[in-house]
């Protein structure tokens, strides 16, 4: 940017009552601006924002500082069995495909990256054809379109990012153990899930609320935590992305209880996929989801996140308007059929991180 010093840029935004943030994920990079609505503050903040997004300078000093921070983060991950299990899970599930590469890289890639690599990446991907702009606040449609158009003009036209290569579903059960000196074993079990926009998404979402996302009332928590006391919590989730994201279940338990916890997990999951939820479970899950939805859209920050998701994944523009209706119309058969299409209990990836208890030998 025209102001080359990172701290100076932050101070400039702060002086305008604004703030800028950025983050990167497996699917996307996000740069966000929060500014006052008054044009005497908003306009100069936008000008600086355009400059930062379109003309970054990538000073060597900043690269070195961030490289050091990220390398330190990698060292800290080596002391976390949960982080090690997650990394192994994604690498086993996706192999050499992009989703199998940790978003924070590895020691070799971080040490090799130079400023020219950053410039080339920016020139290829930070282009108008690859951009989604979402905004919310005290502006009308005309003002919003002008802001988006101005940013569009600052960037080269470019091309959209190419589609991701598709991952293959597992054909058989796979087990991997990461040895770690800990009294607790971290467990991750799952496989390929769905893309954003999958026609069965709401059936999977409601069903997963019953299986393992609904807190202490979920099936997995009831059986593994409450009935057998093997874990403090068990959580299942789908992570839909541009390509098929994972379906996974995670928990941690005492290392000597790993085998029992895995047996209960697999039995519970198989039963749910085979038979689906009860009508009572379905009604309770719907009430919980619909009751929490207003809180998920209660702030400008929440709403703009949804708008960005809708734009990036090319979801229907009425996604939020139809959300409640889509949840309400899910039936027991919808959940059962959706889970049977996506989840294969006899071909799951199981990753454990902790002291080897021989549990993997019993995984089907």
Helices and strands as residue ranges (DSSP letters): H 6-15, E 19-24, E 29-34, H 39-54, H 60-77, H 81-94, G 98-100, H 107-112, H 115-125, G 128-130, H 141-154, E 174-179, E 184-192, H 201-208, I 209-213, G 215-217, H 219-220, I 221-227, E 234-238, E 246-254, G 255-257, H 258-275, H 279-296, H 300-312, H 319-328, H 332-342, E 349-354, G 359-362
